[in-house]
Amino acid sequence: MSRRRAAAVVGLGVCAWSAFAALTLIVVSRHGAPLPPDRALLAWSLGHRPPVALAAARGLTDTGTGAVPYALVIAAGLIAGRTARQRCAAALMGLLCLGLGQAVRYGVMDLVGRVRPPYGDWAALASGWSYPSGHTTTSALTAGLLITALWLRAPRGRGPLTLLAACWGAGVGLTRIFLGVHWFTDVLGGWLFAAGWLALLLTAAARWPPADFRDRDRGRY
């Protein structure tokens, strides 16, 4: 990673963590009470739920948890590496990024202890506290790792694949609002947390790459 790109990643991380900290303080100071955008978007969702849209949202939201994100992270590792050893190392690093990110998010979620929207408004199953959104964080981290891998190694045509990954990551978060199981600020918090966490891990990976990456691809870092 060039110095310019490394500085851009660090700057993105600082902005994301600062915004996440500010949003978390607002949520905590209000004891988890929804903000005006939270109420407005939930009300809009309740008034725009045709059966086809609900089915599509449920199908998309299910891809934001379980085996799908981990499979996509492994795929990102296979794309990022050149040799078999590099691919294994990249996949393990991606899985570590996702797993640790989820663990830290759980800690934040328990500390904040925000209650979800009213149960009667739910159009999908959900459990646990509300902030930050787990599906949103997981899908955003996964999409970020995929996009990083595509820009590192993918051949021509990576633009459409990058857009597809970004739309998927954003779409999963939006379904959580549409299905009534999260407030908008839960989803925003998940996006900010994912951006900050990914920037942190990418910076660490750029500074201390595995030996196989360092020996074979020194010019790329």
JOHUQUI-V221371 format. One record per helix or strand. SS is the DSSP state (helix for helix, strand for strand). FROM is the first residue (numbers start at 1). LEN is the number of residues. If there is no record, write none. Layout:
# JOHUQUI-V221371
SS|FROM|LEN, SS|FROM|LEN
This chain:
# JOHUQUI-V221371
helix|3|27, helix|36|11, helix|51|12, helix|67|14, helix|84|29, helix|119|3, helix|134|20, helix|158|21, helix|184|24, helix|211|6, helix|218|3
